[in-house]
């Protein structure tokens, strides 16, 4: 009896938790209305079709249940003697046809509008990589990579001991946000550097595949300032779930200011490649860049994943010839999952990573690689 009471109490507690306000707040069963004209049209069509289906269900099931109850044998009902009815035949042919046309016309109009990328105010090229996004603002020349944020990366590591619920926007935050102005038509050009990806932000009601060797186009026009999150929606490999999208919509003035900041930062980065870096500075920067670019495969402790990705701690590459080490980071390694980072990382970033890998986890080679060495070997 006590066991039954205990089970009943547990079930009651679970039911109360499920139907509590906080739990229901996370149960969004409907589409989001979004913050763009297209997203509102999609939401409107969804609701229209939903209520049409509800009305059809009420009529069909209502007629069915009425017939079952009123025309059963116990009530003395007798079978009809007619074999066909012209009125019935015409009705169940014409009515569905009219309903389908009523749904198809606005849907076709919305689809045509969704594919019209002409007269855009801004163009952003989006390239999918395993497992990060590359953004290039065609009009201004700003270019950067957007990867999973460090907090989520650390919490997701095996045996990290970090409660993922303590991480804000776990697996839905990035180190570099895509910043876009509101009230402007923005065209996206999507492609991929390796495998199939898909760029999807629910609040914009846009999703398109990023295909290697092919460019897809789509557009959006954001009405409200804010932060909007999405994800890669195409299974793209081991870290598919670690490939979020974060868009920050800002005013035109703030956007112009941000572009200026990015261009100044890029110039400063280029100038920093000509100076001599200390080991401490290279190790600090290398640890940060390693965390976003390398830790997904080789792990934060440099031990890799046995049988899949090799360890760097004590590895012949990290302890051997420096030029070979640099070459693998820049050009990748044929026949393996090691991709080329030459186009993804700057001379400073690669110098910092190589220095870090040769002096972390007990490697302790004492080697210091300067950005000038990377520049010379490219």
FIKOLPA-942066 format. One record per atom (N, C-alpha, C): residue in three letters; x negated, y, z negated. Coordinates in steps of 0.02 Angstrom, whole numbers, plus 50000, padded with zeros to 5 digits. Each point is the difference from the previous one (the first is absolute). Example, Ala and Ser with C-alpha at 12.3 -4.5 7.8 and 13.67 -1.06 7.14 Angstrom:
FIKOLPA-942066
ala493404971649610;ala500455005950000;ala499555006050000;ser500185005350036;ser499585005949997;ser500395005549963;
***
This chain:
FIKOLPA-942066
unk499584994050000;unk500425006050000;unk499575006350000;unk499454999849959;unk499565005949998;unk499685001250068;unk499824994550035;unk499705000750066;unk500495003150048;unk500644997949996;unk500515002850043;unk500095007449987;unk500015001949934;unk500075007049983;unk499405004150025;unk499414997049995;unk499395003550022;unk500035001250075;unk500194994750038;unk500065000750073;unk500535005150018;unk500574999849964;unk500545004750015;unk499785007149986;unk499625001049945;unk499755006649984;unk499515002550053;unk499584995550024;unk499525001850052;unk500355002050064;unk500504996150020;unk500385001650060;unk500375006649993;unk500305001249941;unk500355006349989;unk499525005950005;unk499404999149969;unk499505005350005;unk499795001450070;unk499924994750040;unk499805000850070;unk500545003750039;unk500634998249987;unk500565003350035;unk500025007349983;unk499935001749935;unk500015007049979;unk499435003950031;unk499414996750006;unk499425003350030;unk500125001550073;unk500284995050035;unk500125000750072;unk500485005750013;unk500525000749958;unk500515005050013;unk499885006449960;unk499405000849972;unk499845006249966;unk499875005450052;unk500025006349978;unk499915005550047;unk499315000050032;unk499484998449961;unk499325000250028;unk499914994650052;unk500304994149988;unk499924994650049;unk500395001650064;unk500605002549992;unk500415001650059;unk499685005550041;unk499615004449967;unk499675005550037;unk499514997350051;unk499724994049987;unk499524997050047;unk500344995750052;unk500654998949993;unk500374995750047;unk500315004250054;unk499625001950050;unk500285003850055;unk500174995150056;unk500644998350006;unk500214995050048;unk500155003050068;unk500085006550004;unk500185003350062;unk499385003250031;unk500075002250063;unk499465003850032;unk499905006749965;unk499395002650005;unk499895006849976;unk500205004950055;unk500305005649979;unk500235004850050;unk499425003650033;unk499455000549966;unk499405002950031;unk499995007650001;unk499475002750032;unk499895007250000;unk499875002650070;unk500254996450050;unk499935002250069;unk500684999450036;unk500055003550056;unk500634999750038;unk500134992850024;unk499494996650023;unk500084993150024;unk500214995549943;unk499695000749941;unk500174995649944;unk500735001049979;unk500255006150004;unk500705001249982;unk500474997150053;unk499815000350063;unk500404996950053;unk500034992449991;unk499424997049984;unk499974992849990;unk500434998149940;unk499965003949946;unk500404998749941;unk500755000650016;unk500185005250038;unk500705001050019;unk500284994250041;unk499594997650048;unk500224994350041;unk500064993749958;unk499524999249954;unk500034994149956;unk500655000049959;unk500185005849972;unk500615000449960;unk500624999050043;unk499995002750061;unk500574999250045;unk500114992650016;unk499464996550018;unk500064992950016;unk500204996049939;unk499735001949942;unk500184996549938;unk500755000349987;unk500295006050006;unk500725000749985;unk500434996850055;unk499755000050062;unk500364996450052;unk500034992549984;unk499424997449978;unk499984992949982;unk500434998549939;unk500025004649953;unk500444999249941;unk500734999750022;unk500195004750044;unk500705000150024;unk500174993650038;unk499544997750043;unk500124993750037;unk500074994249951;unk499574999849950;unk500044994749950;unk500655000049963;unk500245006049981;unk500635000649964;unk500584997550043;unk500015002050064;unk500544997950045;unk499984992450012;unk499414997550018;unk499944993050017;unk500144995549940;unk499665001349945;unk500094995749941;unk500695001149969;unk500265006250005;unk500685001349976;unk500514995950038;unk499935000150067;unk500464996050041;unk499924992549986;unk499394997949991;unk499874992949988;unk500304997749933;unk499885003849947;unk500264998149935;unk500765000649998;unk500275005150033;unk500735000750003;unk500314994050035;unk499694997950055;unk500274994250037;unk499954993649959;unk499444999249964;unk499924994049959;unk500534999749945;unk500155005849970;unk500485000049945;unk500724999750024;unk500175003650052;unk500705000550021;unk500214994650049;unk499544996950033;unk500194995150051;unk499744993049983;unk499984998549936;unk499794993349981;unk500604995250001;unk499864993750002;unk500514994950007;unk500495000049942;unk499755001449939;unk500444999849942;unk500535005550001;unk499895005150042;unk500495005350008;unk500484998650058;unk499944994250030;unk500444998250055;unk499805002850067;unk499385002050007;unk499775002950063;unk499964994650054;unk500175001950061;unk499954995350057;unk499535003050051;unk499624995850036;unk499525002550050;unk500355003950056;unk499655005050026;unk500265003850058;unk500024995550061;unk500455001650047;unk500074995850060;unk499675003050061;unk499795006449998;unk499695003050059;unk499284997750006;unk499735000150061;unk499314997850013;unk499535005950010;unk500245005550025;unk499585005850010;unk500425006349996;unk499645005749989;unk500345006549996;unk499585005150036;unk500285003050051;unk499635005050039;unk499815005949955;unk500455002049957;unk499875005649955;unk499414998549954;unk499994993949972;unk499454998149955;unk499344999750037;unk500024997050060;unk499394999450040;unk499705006850016;unk500445004650023;unk499775006750018;unk499755003749938;unk500354999349945;unk499835003649939;unk499314998049974;unk499884993449994;unk499364998149971;unk499425000450050;unk500155002150062;unk499485001650048;unk499865007550002;unk500535003950003;unk499925007350007;unk499765003249935;unk500294998149944;unk499825003249936;unk499254999249984;unk499714993950003;unk499284999449987;unk499585003950050;unk500235000250064;unk499645003850050;unk499975007449982;unk500575002849979;unk500035007049980;unk499575001349939;unk500014995449952;unk499605000749940;unk499255000050017;unk499794995450044;unk499304999650020;unk499775006350036;unk500425002650044;unk499835006250036;unk499935005849951;unk500465000249950;unk499985005449950;unk499354999849960;unk499734994049991;unk499364999449964;unk499405001050046;unk500064997750063;unk499435000150045;unk499825007050024;unk500505004250013;unk499865006750027;unk499565004249954;unk500195001049936;unk499565004049957;unk499324996649987;unk500004993249999;unk499374996549989;unk499525001150059;unk500264999750061;unk499595001150059;unk499745007250002;unk500435004749981;unk499805007049998;unk499435001149950;unk500054996849941;unk499485000749950;unk499354996750022;unk500044994250032;unk499414996550024;unk499625004150052;unk500385003150045;unk499695004250051;unk499645005949968;unk500335003049950;unk499705005749965;unk499364997949963;unk500024994049971;unk499424997649962;unk499394998950044;unk500104998650064;unk499454998750046;unk499745006250035;unk500345005749990;unk499815006250035;unk499475003849960;unk499374999150018;unk499465003449964;unk499785006550033;unk500385002350049;unk499815006150036;unk500085006249956;unk499675005450021;unk500055006649967;unk499814999649925;unk499484996249985;unk499784999549931;unk499565005949982;unk499995001749935;unk499595005549975;unk499324997749975;unk499954993549986;unk499394997349969;unk499944992750020;unk499394997850014;unk499894993050019;unk499494996949952;unk500194994249973;unk499564996349955;unk499904993050028;unk499374998150010;unk499844993350022;unk499904995649938;unk500364994449998;unk499974995449943;unk499714993450024;unk499464997949969;unk499674993750019;unk499994995349939;unk500254994050009;unk500004995149947;unk499344996149998;unk499744999049941;unk499414996049989;unk500154994949945;unk499634994749997;unk500054995449943;unk499565002749943;unk500275002949946;unk500715001349988;unk500065007149976;unk500055004550047;unk500035007149987;unk500275003550062;unk500185006349994;unk500255003950056;unk499505005650016;unk499915001250064;unk499595005650023;unk500465005250031;unk499925006349979;unk500415005550026;unk499565005150035;unk500195001850060;unk499645005150038;unk500505005250025;unk499915006249977;unk500435005550022;unk499735002650066;unk500334998250053;unk499745001450068;unk499925007550011;unk500445004049972;unk499995007250013;unk499455003749963;unk499824997649940;unk499525003749959;unk499334996449993;unk499984993550015;unk499384996349994;unk499884997049932;unk500465000949953;unk499934996949934;unk500074992450007;unk499574996249966;unk500014992750006;unk499784997049934;unk500364995049976;unk499804996749938;unk500344993149995;unk499764996049953;unk500294993549986;unk500405000449935;unk500534996149997;unk500434999749941;unk500034992849975;unk499754998949939;unk499964993349972;unk500394999749934;unk500114993949977;unk500334999049936;unk499615003549945;unk500365003249953;unk499665003849948;unk499624995549952;unk499525002949966;unk499554996149957;unk500374996649942;unk500495003549970;unk500364997149943;unk500364993650019;unk500335000150058;unk500354994050023;unk499514994550018;unk499455002050031;unk499494995150020;unk499724996449939;unk499845003949948;unk499714997049940;unk500514995649964;unk500625002149997;unk500524996149965;unk500154993550037;unk499925000050066;unk500174994150039;unk499444994850001;unk499415001949976;unk499434995450000;unk500134994149953;unk499734994350018;unk500084994149958;unk499675001149931;unk500364997949948;unk499745000549931;unk499835007249981;unk500375004850028;unk499855007049983;unk500235001749929;unk500524996549976;unk500275001549933;unk500415006349998;unk500135003150057;unk500395006250003;unk500734998350014;unk500455002849961;unk500724999150011;unk500215004250060;unk500224996750052;unk500185003750061;unk500575004949989;unk500424998749949;unk500565004549985;unk499755006749972;unk499385000149977;unk499725006349974;unk499725004550054;unk499974997450062;unk499725003850056;unk500575003450038;unk499975006650003;unk500525003750037;unk499984998350074;unk500594998650028;unk500064998450072;unk499524994450020;unk500014994649960;unk499554994350013;unk500094997450071;unk499444999550037;unk499974997850070;unk500375004650047;unk500205005949977;unk500355004850043;unk499665006949997;unk499365000149983;unk499645006449998;unk499344999250038;unk499745005650024;unk499394999850041;unk499515005349976;unk499394999550025;unk499495004949982;unk500075006450041;unk500224999550062;unk500095005950043;unk500704999950031;unk500405004949983;unk500695000350026;unk500025003150070;unk500504997950038;unk500145003150064;unk500425006349986;unk499725005850013;unk500345006449985;unk500315002650064;unk500655001649997;unk500375002350058;unk500435006149982;unk500105004650048;unk500435005849986;unk500744998250009;unk500435003249962;unk500724999050007;unk500255004450057;unk500574998150029;unk500315004150052;unk499654999850067;unk499534995350011;unk499644999550062;unk500114993050030;unk500044999750066;unk500064993550033;unk499304997050006;unk499904994349968;unk499344996949996;unk500014993550040;unk499564999550049;unk499944994050041;unk499454995649972;unk500154993549995;unk499504995249978;unk499804995650059;unk499364999050008;unk499734995250049;unk499704994249960;unk500294994150007;unk499794994349959;unk499624994850040;unk499454997749971;unk499624994650029;unk499654996249943;unk499634994950017;unk499664996049949;unk499294998550022;unk499564999249951;unk499304998450013;unk499864992549999;unk500484996149974;unk499864992949992;unk500614995550013;unk500495000049954;unk500584995650008;unk500635004249999;unk500574996850005;unk500645003649998;unk500125003049931;unk500185006349999;unk500245003449940;unk500665003450017;unk500335002949951;unk500615003850014;unk500055005749950;unk500085006150025;unk500035006049958;unk500735001549984;unk500175000049935;unk500715000449980;unk500085004449939;unk500415005350006;unk500185004249944;unk500775000249998;unk500324996749952;unk500734999549998;unk500365006849999;unk499715004949965;unk500345006549995;unk500045003650067;unk499584998050048;unk500025003150067;unk500404995750049;unk500174993949981;unk500354995250044;unk499614998850064;unk499354999549994;unk499594998450059;unk499534994249982;unk499924995550047;unk499534994449993;unk499804997950070;unk499354999150009;unk499764998150067;unk499384995749992;unk499934995150044;unk499414995649997;unk499385003650025;unk499444998649967;unk499345002350022;unk499654994050031;unk499905000350066;unk499774994250039;unk499315001450029;unk499524995449992;unk499335001150028;unk500035001050076;unk499655005150024;unk499975001350072;unk500625003250030;unk500475002049957;unk500635002950025;unk500195005849955;unk500315005150028;unk500215005849961;unk500765000650001;unk500304999749940;unk500715001149991;unk500115007249977;unk500595002750015;unk500165006749979;unk500655000449960;unk500025004449951;unk500615001549964;unk499935007049971;unk500545002549969;unk499975006849974;unk500435000849938;unk499895005549965;unk500425001749944;unk500015007549991;unk500495002549964;unk500055007149981;unk500265000249929;unk499565001249952;unk500164999549929;unk500345006549977;unk500564999249965;unk500395005749978;unk499805002649931;unk499774995649956;unk499895001849931;unk499274998649979;unk499725004749962;unk499334998849973;unk500034994449948;unk499464996349995;unk499984994549952;unk499504994750020;unk499984994749961;unk499554994450012;unk500424993950019;unk499854997050057;unk500394994450025;unk499534994050013;unk500224994249977;unk499574994150001;unk500274994650047;unk499544996450030;unk500174994450043;unk499474994749997;unk500034995250045;unk499534994450000;unk499914997550071;unk499474996150008;unk499934996250062;unk500544994650001;unk500384999750053;unk500574995450004;unk499884994150046;unk499374998650014;unk499834994350043;unk499464996049965;unk500134993549990;unk499524995749965;unk499335000350037;unk499495002949968;unk499375001550035;unk499394996949968;unk500104995449953;unk499434996749971;unk500014999949925;unk499434998549970;unk499954998849928;unk500255005949958;unk499835006150019;unk500185005849960;unk500575004050032;unk500454996450034;unk500585003450030;unk500395004049948;unk500074997349940;unk500385003449947;unk499635005849969;unk499375001050019;unk499595005449972;unk499885005550052;unk500495001350041;unk499925004750056;unk500585005149999;unk500055003949947;unk500565004749995;unk499915006250043;unk500545003750006;unk500015006450036;unk500295005249953;unk499675005749994;unk500265005549959;unk499975006450042;unk500585002950010;unk500065006250038;unk500195005749953;unk499625005350001;unk500175006049961;unk500235005550047;unk500645001749994;unk500305005250043;unk499955006749964;unk499705004950033;unk499875006549969;unk500235005650047;unk499995006049975;unk500185005850041;unk499465001250053;unk500165003950050;unk499525001450054;unk499395003649973;unk500095004749954;unk499445003749971;unk499534995349962;unk500304995549960;unk499594995349962;unk499654995150047;unk500344998150054;unk499704995550049;unk499405003350034;unk500075006350020;unk499445003650031;unk499415000549952;unk500155001249937;unk499475000349949;unk499664993349992;unk500394994650001;unk499724993249993;unk499544998450059;unk500215001750061;unk499594998850059;unk499325003649993;unk500035006249977;unk499375003749990;unk499554996549949;unk500304997449947;unk499614996549948;unk499684993750029;unk500384996350041;unk499734993850029;unk499435001450048;unk500075005250041;unk499475001750047;unk499375002349963;unk500105003849946;unk499425002349960;unk499664994049966;unk500404995349976;unk499714994149967;unk499624995750050;unk500264999450062;unk499664996250052;unk499335003250018;unk499995006650003;unk499385003650015;unk499494999149944;unk500245000349938;unk499564999049943;unk499724992949999;unk500424995150019;unk499774993150003;unk499464999150052;unk500105003350058;unk499494999650053;unk499345003249978;unk500055005649965;unk499395003349976;unk499654995949947;unk500394996449959;unk499694996149945;unk499594994250026;unk500114998150063;unk499624994450028;unk499275001950013;unk499855006549999;unk499325002350015;unk499585001149937;unk500304999249941;unk499635001149939;unk499764993449969;unk499535000649955;unk499764994149964;unk500444998849939;unk500254993949992;unk500434998249945;unk499614996249947;unk500185001149938;unk499694996149946;unk500354993249995;unk499674995249969;unk500314993549992;unk500635000449958;unk500005004049947;unk500595000649958;unk500605002550039;unk499885005050043;unk500565002750041;unk500234994850050;unk499544996550032;unk500194994950048;unk500374994349966;unk499784997949941;unk500334994649965;unk500715001949980;unk500095006249977;unk500675002349980;unk500475000250060;unk499765002850055;unk500425000450060;unk500104993050029;unk499474995949999;unk500054993350028;unk500514995849963;unk500035000649934;unk500494996249962;unk500715001950019;unk500125006550011;unk500675002350019;unk500184997650070;unk499555000650048;unk500144997950069;unk500074992450004;unk499584996549963;unk500044992749998;unk500694997849974;unk500265003649950;unk500654998249972;unk500575000450050;unk499965004750047;unk500545000850049;unk499874996150064;unk499374998750017;unk499854996950065;unk499774992849997;unk499724997949944;unk499684993449998;unk500294995349947;unk500275002949945;unk500204995949943;unk500574995250017;unk500405001650050;unk500564995650017;unk499764993150019;unk499434999650032;unk499744993550022;unk499454997449953;unk499535004349983;unk499424997849961;unk500105000649925;unk500595002749979;unk500185000949930;unk499575005449967;unk500295003049948;unk499665005449966;unk499364997949965;unk499964993449982;unk499394997549967;unk499494997250048;unk500145000650066;unk499524997750050;unk499974992550008;unk500474996349969;unk499984992750002;unk500374997150061;unk500355004350037;unk500374997650059;unk500554995149981;unk500264996650051;unk500514994849991;unk499704993650029;unk499834995249958;unk499674993950024;unk500374996750058;unk499624998550052;unk500284996750058;unk500335004650050;unk500085006449981;unk500345004850044;unk499555005950014;unk499805003649948;unk499565005950007;unk499384998949957;unk499415001050028;unk499384998549963;unk499875004949943;unk499654997749950;unk499795004449945;unk499445004650022;unk499985005949971;unk499455004750014;unk499494999949943;unk500234998249941;unk499544999649943;unk499504994350012;unk499375001750004;unk499484995050012;unk499974997250070;unk500355003350047;unk500024997350069;unk499365001850038;unk499804995750048;unk499415001550041;unk500065006650037;unk500615001950021;unk500085006150037;unk499845006049956;unk500295000249939;unk499905005749955;unk499305000349972;unk499644994450001;unk499324999949973;unk499474999850055;unk500224999350063;unk499534999350055;unk499855006450036;unk499914999450066;unk499805005750042;unk500545005450000;unk499805006249987;unk500485005549996;unk500335001450067;unk499624999850054;unk500285001550066;unk500534994950019;unk499904993749983;unk500504994950014;unk500645001449960;unk499915001949938;unk500565001749956;unk500405005850030;unk499655005250021;unk500335005950029;unk500364998150065;unk499684995950041;unk500304997950064;unk500664996349990;unk500024995749950;unk500624996249987;unk500565004749977;unk499835004949959;unk500515004749977;unk500255004350058;unk499555002150043;unk500205004450056;unk500374996150054;unk499744994350020;unk500264996450058;unk500404993749984;unk500044998249936;unk500354993849982;unk499594993950017;unk500324994249992;unk499654993750013;unk500444995650043;unk499754998450060;unk500394996050047;unk500164993149971;unk500614997750013;unk500204993449977;unk500204999749928;unk500065005849968;unk500205000249929;unk500545005449991;unk500255000449939;unk500525005149985;unk499705006849985;unk499335000550002;unk499665006449986;unk500115004750058;unk500395005349988;unk500145004850053;unk499475005450003;unk499995003750055;unk499535005550009;unk500255006349965;unk499585003049959;unk500195006049964;unk499675006350028;unk499644999250056;unk499655005850028;unk500465005750018;unk500604998450027;unk500475005250020;unk500445002349942;unk500004996149946;unk500445001549944;unk499665004349947;unk499354999249992;unk499645003349946;unk499465004650027;unk499865005349962;unk499485004750020;unk499314997349983;unk499495003650022;unk499324998049984;unk499884999949925;unk500285005049966;unk499935000349927;unk500344994149967;unk500614998350022;unk500374994449971;unk499624993450008;unk499744998850060;unk499654993750013;unk499354999749960;unk499645005649997;unk499395000249960;unk500154998549927;unk500555002849975;unk500194999049930;unk500204992749987;unk500384997050047;unk500214993149992;unk499404995350000;unk499555000950048;unk499424995550004;unk499575000849938;unk499895006149977;unk499625001149939;unk500344996649941;unk500665000849995;unk500374997049944;unk499964992450002;unk500104997150058;unk499994992750005;unk499314997049985;unk499485003850013;unk499324997549988;unk499765001249928;unk500425003449961;unk499795001549931;unk500534998549948;unk500574997350020;unk500544998349953;unk500004992549985;unk500354998149947;unk500124992949981;unk499354996149990;unk499485003549978;unk499374996649987;unk499544999450060;unk500195002850057;unk499554999750059;unk499365003949987;unk500085006249975;unk499435004049975;unk499395000150046;unk500115001450064;unk499425000250046;unk499625006649993;unk500345005249975;unk499685006649996;unk500015003750066;unk500314997150052;unk500025003250066;unk500485005950000;unk499795005450030;unk500425006050009;unk500045001350075;unk500614999850027;unk500115001050072;unk500295007050010;unk499655004150039;unk500225006750013;unk500465000350062;unk500465004850004;unk500445000750058;unk499605000750066;unk499415003049996;unk499605000950061;unk499814993250030;unk499914995049957;unk499834993350024;unk500604996850037;unk500585001449975;unk500604997550033;unk500095003450068;unk499915006550001;unk500065003850062;unk499514997550052;unk499404998449979;unk499494997750047;unk500154993050027;unk500364996049962;unk500124993150021;unk500654999150038;unk500425005050002;unk500644999450036;unk499874999050075;
***
